[in-house]
Amino acid sequence: MDIVKPALINEIIHAICAEVKEQNSPQKDWRVMTEEELVFETAVCVVSSQTAYELALASSEYMMQLGLF
């Protein structure tokens, strides 16, 4: 097994960090969100505390379609 040099590890870490920064979309400021958006985000948070995030997001989107918030 080859030993990876620390310089290479640092280079890889910097490359990954740069890629993550490029893909990271800015979050909306809660102070400029509508009440509907805030309720939706709150619902996602509450539901995701007990289920997978993807399921919580889908459930909240469905509740929004039904006009529950």
Order of alpha helices (4+ residues) and beta strands (2+ residues): alpha-alpha-alpha
